[in-house]
Every structure is written in C-alpha cells, then in structure tokens.
C-alpha cells in the first residue's frame, strides 16, 4: 500500500486540480471557497486510515475531531451564560473525551483495511458532508463541490492502495530471474489487491458491510432533497 506521504502528496495535487476546475467552471463563487475545496480534498485523502491503530494519520484525524469538539463545546457553553470556569472546562473535557476515550474505543472496534477501505465508505463520507453542508446557507453547487472534494480525496487514497498492490512499484531486481520473469513478477499483485476498493462484502465479518449499507440508505433518505437539487444542477 502507499505510505502516508504519498497519499498526502496525491491528495493535495488532486485538491489543487479540483479547486481550480471548480473555480474555472463557476461552481464556486470566490477564491476562498477554492482554498476550502483544496483542504477538504487533502483531508479526505487520509481519512480511510482513521481505522489504523497507530501512526500519524489516526493522530491527525482524531486531533482534528478533538479540536472541533472543543470549539463546539466552548460555543454552546458560552451561549448558556454559565460561569467562566465552565467555559474553560467544557472544551478541555470535550477534547479529552474525543482524543483519549473515543480514539481508544474506535481502535478497539475497527480493524485496518476493514469497511473504511471500501466503496460504500466513499459514498457515506460524501453524503455525511452533504448533510452537514445542507444545513448552511451555501449555494447547492458549493455544497456539492465541498462534499465531492472530500469523497474524491477519499477515493484517491483507496485507488492508490490498489495501484501499490501491484509488484511493479516495489519488486526488486533478482539475478536469479530472467528479464521476462522479472517483467512478469512486476505485474503480479500482492494479497492486498482488491481490499481497498471493496464493495463491502469481502470483509472479515459480515456485520460491518451490512451496517455500512444500512447507514447509506438512511443518509440517502435524509439527503434526498439535496441530491435532487444536485441532479437538476448537473443536468
């Protein structure tokens, strides 16, 4: 599979291309939205590794979640008119709950290369982003491009994992093999091939796939009005 640096490099390059394309075809209204699309794609490019039990990606992802939880906690508590101590304690508590406890619980019940490395996961990420974006005052085309950018970054990650499952990127030369045998070896695949762009049915256990499709159906129901608007916009 590709390493974190490769995922991030390809994700940022895809984000730049997608943001420039969206700006040129007038899907976004200003350069600030182009920057958001760029960063959204970059973030999406390492989201599939959130089920990794160790390493930089999971630390970055749950660090972002923790800061977001702390910000929301401070916002809600400050609007309640509570004592200043509570305004300080609430975000700190929210940060600890997400970064320490939720991260450990999440790692306990997920496995790397599980359901997060699958096609339904891409669609779920797109619909979750669309559901959140639909609660804003953004035009439907900007709701669509932001959601698409996260999903596109996510897809690039899984596609890279599949590409790196071919031995032509990693096989070393061997003096014991003829040139033709070396060529054939490079175009063979590793055991990991097919585990990234999986449809959700090839999981070690059947329940994650069933749950993923159930979540997908629920999200389609809640985002159906937005999906209709996007359909007419794209037509």
C-alpha positions as CSV (number, residue, x, y, z in Angstrom):
1,X,0.0,0.0,0.0
2,X,1.1,3.6,-0.4
3,X,2.6,5.4,2.6
4,X,1.2,8.5,4.3
5,X,3.5,10.9,2.4
6,X,2.3,9.5,-1.0
7,X,-1.3,9.7,0.0
8,X,-1.0,13.3,1.2
9,X,1.0,14.3,-1.9
10,X,-1.5,12.9,-4.4
11,X,-4.4,14.2,-2.2
12,X,-3.1,17.8,-2.3
13,X,-2.4,17.6,-6.0
14,X,-5.9,16.3,-6.6
15,X,-7.3,19.1,-4.3
16,X,-5.4,21.8,-6.3
17,X,-6.7,20.4,-9.6
18,X,-10.3,20.1,-8.4
19,X,-10.4,23.5,-6.8
20,X,-9.0,25.2,-10.0
21,X,-11.5,23.3,-12.1
22,X,-14.5,24.3,-9.8
23,X,-13.4,27.9,-9.9
24,X,-13.0,27.9,-13.7
25,X,-16.4,26.4,-14.4
26,X,-18.0,28.7,-11.8
27,X,-19.0,26.0,-9.3
28,X,-17.6,28.1,-6.5
29,X,-18.0,31.9,-6.1
30,X,-14.6,33.0,-4.8
31,X,-11.0,32.0,-4.3
32,X,-11.6,31.4,-0.6
33,X,-14.0,28.6,-1.4
34,X,-11.3,27.2,-3.7
35,X,-9.0,27.0,-0.7
36,X,-11.7,25.1,1.3
37,X,-12.1,22.6,-1.6
38,X,-8.3,22.2,-1.7
39,X,-8.0,21.4,2.1
40,X,-11.2,19.3,2.0
41,X,-9.7,17.0,-0.6
42,X,-6.4,16.8,1.3
43,X,-8.2,15.8,4.5
44,X,-10.3,13.3,2.6
45,X,-7.1,11.7,1.2
46,X,-6.1,10.3,4.6
47,X,-9.5,9.7,6.2
48,X,-9.5,5.9,5.2
49,X,-6.6,5.4,7.6
50,X,-8.6,6.5,10.6
51,X,-9.0,2.8,11.4
52,X,-5.3,2.4,11.7
53,X,-4.4,1.5,15.3
54,X,-1.2,3.6,15.2
55,X,0.7,6.1,13.1
56,X,0.4,9.7,12.0
57,X,-2.9,9.6,10.1
58,X,-5.0,8.5,13.1
59,X,-3.3,11.0,15.4
60,X,-4.0,13.9,12.9
61,X,-7.7,12.8,12.3
62,X,-8.6,12.4,16.0
63,X,-6.7,15.5,16.8
64,X,-8.9,17.4,14.4
65,X,-12.0,15.9,15.8
66,X,-10.9,16.8,19.3
67,X,-10.2,20.4,18.4
68,X,-13.6,20.6,16.6
69,X,-15.4,19.1,19.7
70,X,-13.6,21.6,22.0
71,X,-14.6,24.5,19.8
72,X,-18.2,23.4,19.6
73,X,-18.3,22.8,23.4
74,X,-17.0,26.3,24.1
75,X,-19.5,27.8,21.7
76,X,-22.5,26.1,23.2
77,X,-21.4,26.6,26.9
78,X,-20.6,30.3,26.4
79,X,-24.1,30.8,24.9
80,X,-25.7,29.4,28.1
81,X,-24.3,32.2,30.2
82,X,-22.6,29.9,32.7
83,X,-19.6,30.7,34.9
84,X,-16.3,31.4,33.1
85,X,-14.8,28.3,34.8
86,X,-17.3,26.1,32.9
87,X,-16.5,27.9,29.6
88,X,-12.9,26.8,30.1
89,X,-13.6,23.3,31.5
90,X,-16.1,22.2,28.8
91,X,-13.8,22.4,25.8
92,X,-11.0,20.7,27.8
93,X,-13.3,17.9,28.7
94,X,-14.6,17.6,25.2
95,X,-11.0,17.4,23.9
96,X,-10.0,14.7,26.3
97,X,-13.2,12.6,25.7
98,X,-12.6,12.6,21.9
99,X,-8.8,12.3,21.8
100,X,-8.3,9.8,24.7
101,X,-11.5,7.8,25.1
102,X,-13.3,7.8,21.7
103,X,-10.0,7.2,19.9
104,X,-9.3,4.1,22.0
105,X,-12.9,2.8,21.6
106,X,-12.8,3.4,17.9
107,X,-9.5,1.5,17.6
108,X,-10.9,-1.4,19.6
109,X,-13.9,-2.0,17.4
110,X,-12.3,-1.4,14.0
111,X,-9.6,-3.1,12.0
112,X,-7.3,-1.6,9.4
113,X,-8.3,-2.4,5.8
114,X,-11.8,-3.0,7.0
115,X,-15.0,-1.3,6.0
116,X,-13.3,2.1,5.8
117,X,-11.4,0.8,2.8
118,X,-14.5,0.2,0.6
119,X,-16.7,1.8,-2.0
120,X,-19.7,2.3,0.4
121,X,-17.4,4.3,2.8
122,X,-16.7,6.8,-0.1
123,X,-20.5,7.3,-0.6
124,X,-21.1,7.5,3.2
125,X,-18.4,10.2,3.5
126,X,-19.9,12.1,0.6
127,X,-23.5,12.0,2.0
128,X,-22.4,12.9,5.5
129,X,-20.5,16.0,4.2
130,X,-23.6,16.9,2.0
131,X,-25.9,16.5,5.0
132,X,-23.7,18.9,7.0
133,X,-23.3,21.3,4.1
134,X,-27.1,21.4,3.5
135,X,-27.5,23.0,6.9
136,X,-25.5,26.0,5.8
137,X,-26.5,28.9,3.6
138,X,-24.1,27.9,0.8
139,X,-25.5,27.5,-2.8
140,X,-26.2,23.9,-3.8
141,X,-23.3,23.8,-6.2
142,X,-20.9,24.7,-3.4
143,X,-22.5,22.2,-1.1
144,X,-21.9,19.6,-3.8
145,X,-18.3,20.5,-4.6
146,X,-17.2,20.5,-1.0
147,X,-18.8,17.1,-0.4
148,X,-17.4,15.8,-3.6
149,X,-13.9,17.1,-2.8
150,X,-13.8,15.1,0.5
151,X,-15.1,12.0,-1.3
152,X,-12.6,12.5,-4.1
153,X,-9.7,12.6,-1.7
154,X,-11.0,9.5,0.0
155,X,-11.3,7.7,-3.4
156,X,-7.7,8.7,-4.4
157,X,-6.5,7.1,-1.2
158,X,-8.2,3.8,-2.0
159,X,-7.1,3.9,-5.6
160,X,-3.5,4.5,-4.6
161,X,-3.7,1.5,-2.3
162,X,-4.9,-0.7,-5.2
163,X,-2.2,0.7,-7.5
164,X,0.5,-0.1,-4.9
165,X,-0.8,-3.6,-4.7
166,X,1.0,-4.3,-8.0
167,X,4.5,-5.5,-7.6
168,X,5.8,-3.3,-10.4
169,X,6.2,-0.5,-7.9
170,X,8.0,-2.4,-5.2
171,X,9.6,-5.5,-6.7
172,X,13.4,-5.5,-6.7
173,X,15.6,-7.0,-9.4
174,X,16.8,-10.5,-8.9
175,X,19.9,-12.0,-10.7
176,X,18.3,-15.5,-10.5
177,X,15.4,-14.4,-12.7
178,X,15.4,-13.8,-16.4
179,X,14.4,-10.5,-17.8
180,X,11.0,-11.9,-18.9
181,X,10.4,-13.5,-15.4
182,X,11.2,-10.2,-13.8
183,X,8.7,-8.4,-16.0
184,X,6.0,-11.0,-15.2
185,X,6.8,-10.7,-11.5
186,X,6.3,-7.0,-11.5
187,X,2.8,-7.3,-13.0
188,X,1.7,-9.7,-10.4
189,X,-0.4,-8.5,-7.4
190,X,0.0,-8.7,-3.7
191,X,-2.5,-10.2,-1.3
192,X,-3.8,-6.7,-0.5
193,X,-5.1,-6.3,-4.1
194,X,-8.9,-5.8,-4.1
195,X,-9.1,-4.9,-0.4
196,X,-9.3,-1.2,-0.8
197,X,-11.9,-0.7,-3.5
198,X,-14.1,-3.4,-2.0
199,X,-17.9,-3.3,-2.2
200,X,-18.2,-4.1,1.5
201,X,-19.0,-7.8,1.0
202,X,-15.4,-9.0,1.3
203,X,-14.9,-8.1,5.0
204,X,-13.6,-10.5,7.7
205,X,-17.0,-10.2,9.3
206,X,-20.3,-9.6,7.6
207,X,-21.8,-7.1,10.1
208,X,-19.6,-4.0,9.1
209,X,-20.8,-4.3,5.5
210,X,-24.4,-4.7,6.5
211,X,-24.2,-1.7,8.8
212,X,-22.4,0.4,6.1
213,X,-25.2,-0.2,3.6
214,X,-27.9,0.5,6.3
215,X,-26.2,3.8,7.1
216,X,-26.0,4.6,3.4
217,X,-29.8,4.0,3.0
218,X,-30.5,6.3,6.0
219,X,-28.2,9.0,4.6
220,X,-29.8,8.9,1.2
221,X,-33.2,9.4,2.8
222,X,-32.0,12.4,4.8
223,X,-30.1,14.0,1.9
224,X,-32.6,13.2,-0.9
225,X,-33.8,16.9,-1.3
226,X,-30.2,18.0,-1.7
227,X,-29.5,15.1,-4.1
228,X,-32.5,16.2,-6.2
229,X,-31.1,19.7,-6.4
230,X,-27.7,18.5,-7.3
231,X,-29.2,16.3,-10.1
232,X,-31.0,19.3,-11.6
233,X,-27.9,21.4,-11.2
234,X,-25.7,18.9,-13.0
235,X,-28.3,18.4,-15.8
